Amino acid sequence: MSNSHSSSALKKSLIRTIIFVLLILLVQSRFDAYNQAQLALVLILFIGTLSVTLLTGISGQLSLGQGALMAVGGYSSALMMINLKLSLWVAVPVSIFVSAIAGLLLGITAARLSGPYLAGTTLVIALAIPSLANRFISVLKGDEGLPVDVGYPPTWLSNLLGEITYEQWQLYLALPFAALALFVASNILLARTGRSWRAIRDHESAAALAGVNYSRSKVFAFVISASFAGLAGALYGLRGLVGPSVYPVSLSLTLLTAAILGGIRSIAGAFIGTVIVVFLPDWIELAIGGFEVSEQVSNFLPGLLSSLLLILTVVINPAGVMGAHRHKNK
């Protein structure tokens, strides 16, 4: 029975992943270069938002430091590519491992904390990134950051698809990693691990009585979440620069906002929320295009509206877009 359930979960995850990849390829073929770059950013931040979905939405642990874990992935991959001359296809997977180690250390501490204490601890870690970059300036280059050259697409890909622009290369680079993240996250939610995390989230004491080792599960959730965040951070740095300005505290809040808007307990919600966060400035610019609005006002509108959307979601529909969809279908 267990093997049958596992096989069914793998099949569902694989189907979802294939559909996801085909839809992205279809959509990008209709986009211009600018929107292709935006879609590439959506794929990268989608992986980061998944880290919030798994950690907060599924296991019930609130973290405001996912941007810091993204920075761990970004810095580790950049240092390996610059100093060790490793290919990005080697540096990125290694950066996932490094981020998982960081998640393990954080998870061991977090297992003893909950609520605002956990959120405060992870927030402090996010705030420490600029200080660390300036403290070890000889290695991390401080505010100047580490330039990362993503290079050019391989010849076989150009021969297969024809001329590939820089924006398309960013997209094709992020897509396999996003697909892998989707496949893994979907498997986790459908497997015993996901059920254990949900049990801990809903009632720790009941989960413990049912035989769930909640301390170990909490640490494991942090490790997996950190792996996702590290992958997102490594890909985020491949856009050209790894530095404190690339991984600000607001990045953690952006991921949390995306997760809440779409539905913090849903993988599909993580993607929808990320699309909203990334494309919202463009939609606002399109909406106010016919009005005379000062540059100062237009620059603050995306942040203002995303904050209002977040407040309205929390007050009116805490389950987010996908949560509302599920409720309607019941």
C-alpha positions in Angstrom: 0.0 0.0 0.0 2.8 2.3 0.9 4.7 1.6 -2.4 1.5 2.2 -4.3 0.9 5.5 -2.6 4.5 6.5 -3.3 4.2 5.6 -6.9 1.0 7.6 -7.3 2.6 10.6 -5.6 5.6 10.4 -8.0 3.3 10.2 -11.0 1.2 13.2 -9.9 4.3 15.3 -9.2 5.8 14.4 -12.6 2.6 15.2 -14.5 2.4 18.6 -12.7 6.0 19.3 -13.5 5.7 18.5 -17.2 2.5 20.6 -17.5 4.3 23.5 -15.7 7.3 23.3 -18.0 5.2 23.2 -21.2 3.1 26.2 -20.0 6.2 28.3 -19.2 7.7 27.5 -22.7 4.4 28.4 -24.3 4.0 31.7 -22.5 7.6 32.8 -23.0 7.3 32.2 -26.8 4.7 34.9 -26.8 6.6 37.4 -24.7 9.1 40.0 -25.7 12.6 40.2 -24.2 11.6 42.4 -21.2 8.7 40.1 -20.2 11.0 37.0 -20.7 13.3 38.5 -18.2 10.4 39.1 -15.8 9.3 35.5 -16.3 12.8 34.3 -15.5 12.6 36.3 -12.3 9.2 34.7 -11.5 10.8 31.3 -11.8 13.7 32.2 -9.5 11.5 33.8 -6.8 9.0 31.0 -7.2 11.6 28.7 -5.8 12.2 31.1 -2.9 8.5 31.3 -2.3 8.3 27.6 -2.2 10.8 27.6 0.7 8.3 29.8 2.6 5.4 27.6 1.6 7.1 24.5 2.9 8.5 26.0 6.1 5.6 28.3 7.2 2.6 27.1 5.3 3.2 23.3 5.7 5.3 22.9 8.9 4.0 26.1 10.6 7.4 27.8 11.4 7.5 31.5 10.6 10.8 32.7 9.2 11.7 36.3 8.2 15.2 35.2 7.1 14.7 33.4 3.8 16.5 36.3 2.1 19.5 35.6 4.2 19.5 31.9 3.2 19.2 33.0 -0.4 22.3 35.1 0.2 24.1 32.0 1.5 23.3 30.3 -1.8 24.2 33.3 -3.8 27.6 34.0 -2.2 28.6 30.3 -2.1 27.9 29.8 -5.8 29.5 33.1 -6.8 32.7 32.4 -4.8 33.0 29.0 -6.3 32.5 30.3 -9.8 35.0 33.2 -9.3 37.7 31.7 -7.2 37.5 28.0 -8.2 36.4 28.6 -11.8 33.6 26.1 -11.4 30.8 25.8 -13.9 27.5 27.1 -12.7 26.1 23.6 -13.2 28.5 22.5 -10.5 28.5 25.7 -8.3 24.7 25.9 -8.0 24.2 22.3 -6.7 27.0 22.8 -4.3 25.5 26.0 -3.1 22.3 24.1 -2.3 24.3 21.8 0.0 25.9 24.8 1.7 22.5 26.4 2.2 21.2 23.1 3.6 24.0 23.1 6.2 23.1 26.7 7.1 19.5 25.6 7.4 20.5 22.7 9.7 22.3 25.0 12.1 19.4 27.5 12.0 16.9 24.6 12.4 18.7 23.2 15.5 18.2 26.6 17.1 14.7 27.1 15.8 13.5 23.8 17.1 13.6 25.4 20.6 11.7 28.5 19.5 8.3 29.4 18.2 6.1 32.3 17.3 7.6 35.8 17.6 10.9 34.4 19.0 11.5 32.4 15.9 10.5 35.2 13.6 12.8 37.6 15.5 15.8 35.2 15.4 15.5 34.7 11.6 15.0 38.5 11.1 18.3 39.2 13.0 20.1 36.8 10.7 18.7 38.6 7.6 19.8 42.0 9.1 23.3 40.6 9.7 24.1 39.9 6.0 25.4 43.5 5.1 27.5 43.5 8.3 29.1 40.1 7.3 29.8 41.3 3.8 31.6 44.4 5.1 33.3 42.5 7.9 34.9 40.0 5.4 35.4 42.6 2.7 38.5 40.9 1.3 36.4 37.8 0.4 32.9 39.1 0.0 33.8 42.5 -1.4 31.4 44.5 0.9 28.8 46.7 -0.7 30.6 46.4 -4.1 29.6 42.8 -4.3 30.8 39.9 -6.5 30.2 40.2 -10.2 28.9 36.9 -11.7 29.1 36.2 -15.4 26.4 33.7 -16.5 28.1 33.2 -19.8 26.5 32.1 -23.1 24.1 29.3 -23.9 25.8 26.0 -25.0 26.3 25.5 -28.7 23.9 22.5 -28.8 21.1 24.5 -27.3 21.6 27.3 -29.9 21.7 24.7 -32.7 18.5 23.2 -31.4 16.5 26.5 -30.8 18.3 29.0 -33.0 19.5 32.3 -31.8 18.9 32.7 -28.1 18.8 36.2 -26.5 20.3 36.9 -23.1 16.8 37.1 -21.5 15.9 33.8 -23.0 19.1 32.2 -21.7 18.2 33.5 -18.2 14.8 31.9 -18.6 16.1 28.5 -19.9 18.7 28.5 -17.1 16.1 29.0 -14.4 13.4 26.7 -15.8 15.0 23.3 -15.1 15.8 24.3 -11.5 12.3 25.6 -11.0 10.8 22.4 -12.5 13.0 20.3 -10.1 11.9 22.5 -7.1 8.3 22.0 -8.1 8.7 18.2 -8.4 10.5 17.9 -5.1 8.0 20.2 -3.3 5.0 18.3 -4.7 6.5 15.0 -3.6 7.1 16.3 -0.1 3.5 17.5 0.2 2.1 14.2 -1.1 4.4 12.0 1.0 4.6 11.0 4.7 6.9 13.9 5.4 4.3 16.5 4.3 1.7 14.8 6.5 4.0 14.8 9.5 4.7 18.5 9.0 1.0 19.3 8.7 0.3 17.4 11.9 3.0 19.4 13.7 1.6 22.6 12.4 -1.9 21.8 13.4 -1.2 20.3 16.9 2.3 19.5 18.2 1.1 17.5 21.2 -1.3 15.3 19.0 1.5 14.8 16.5 3.9 13.7 19.2 1.3 11.2 20.6 0.9 9.9 17.1 4.6 9.0 17.0 5.9 12.1 15.1 9.3 13.3 16.3 8.5 17.0 16.1 11.9 18.3 17.0 13.6 16.3 14.2 10.8 17.2 11.8 11.2 20.9 12.5 14.9 20.7 11.8 14.4 18.7 8.7 11.8 21.3 7.5 14.4 24.1 7.9 17.0 22.1 6.0 14.7 21.5 3.1 13.4 25.1 3.1 17.0 26.4 3.2 17.9 24.2 0.3 15.1 25.8 -1.8 16.1 29.3 -0.6 19.8 28.6 -1.4 18.9 27.5 -4.9 16.8 30.6 -5.5 19.6 32.7 -4.1 22.2 31.2 -6.4 20.0 31.7 -9.5 19.2 35.2 -8.3 22.9 36.0 -8.2 23.4 34.7 -11.7 21.6 37.8 -12.9 24.9 39.6 -12.6 25.8 40.6 -9.1 25.9 39.1 -5.6 26.0 41.6 -2.8 24.1 43.0 0.2 21.9 45.2 -2.0 20.8 42.1 -3.9 19.6 40.3 -0.8 18.0 43.0 1.4 15.6 42.3 4.3 12.8 43.3 2.0 13.5 40.2 -0.1 12.4 38.0 2.8 9.2 40.1 3.1 8.6 39.8 -0.7 8.7 36.0 -0.5 6.4 36.0 2.4 4.0 38.4 0.7 4.0 36.2 -2.4 3.2 33.1 -0.4 0.4 34.8 1.5 -1.2 36.4 -1.5 -1.3 33.1 -3.5 -2.1 30.9 -0.6 0.6 30.0 1.9 -0.3 26.3 2.0 -0.4 25.8 -1.8 2.3 25.2 -4.4 0.1 26.7 -7.1 -0.5 29.6 -4.7 3.2 30.1 -4.4 3.5 30.6 -8.2 0.4 32.8 -8.5 1.6 35.0 -5.6 5.1 35.3 -7.2 3.6 36.3 -10.5 1.5 39.0 -8.7 4.6 40.4 -6.9 6.8 40.5 -10.0 4.4 41.8 -12.5 2.5 44.2 -10.2 4.7 47.2 -11.0 4.1 46.6 -14.8 0.4 46.3 -14.3 0.3 49.5 -12.3 2.3 51.4 -14.9 -0.1 50.1 -17.6 -3.1 51.2 -15.5 -1.9 54.7 -14.8 -0.3 55.2 -18.2 -3.1 57.7 -19.3 -2.8 59.8 -16.1 -0.2 62.4 -15.1 1.4 60.9 -12.1 4.6 62.2 -10.6 7.6 59.9 -10.7 7.8 59.9 -6.9 4.2 58.7 -6.5 4.6 56.1 -9.3 7.8 54.7 -7.6 5.9 54.1 -4.3 2.7 52.7 -5.8 3.9 49.1 -6.3 5.0 48.9 -2.6 1.8 50.6 -1.4 -0.6 48.4 -3.4 1.2 45.2 -2.6 1.0 46.1 1.1 -2.7 46.9 0.7 -3.2 43.6 -1.1 -1.4 41.8 1.7 -3.6 43.4 4.4 -6.8 42.8 2.5 -5.8 39.1 1.9 -5.0 38.6 5.6 -8.3 40.3 6.7 -10.7 39.1 4.1 -9.2 35.8 2.8 -6.3 34.5 4.9 -6.1 31.4 2.7 -5.1 33.4 -0.3 -6.1 33.0 -3.9 -5.8 29.2 -4.0 -7.3 28.8 -0.6 -10.4 30.7 -1.8 -10.5 28.4 -4.9 -10.3 25.3 -2.8 -13.0 26.5 -0.4 -15.3 27.3 -3.4 -14.9 23.8 -4.8 -15.8 22.1 -1.6 
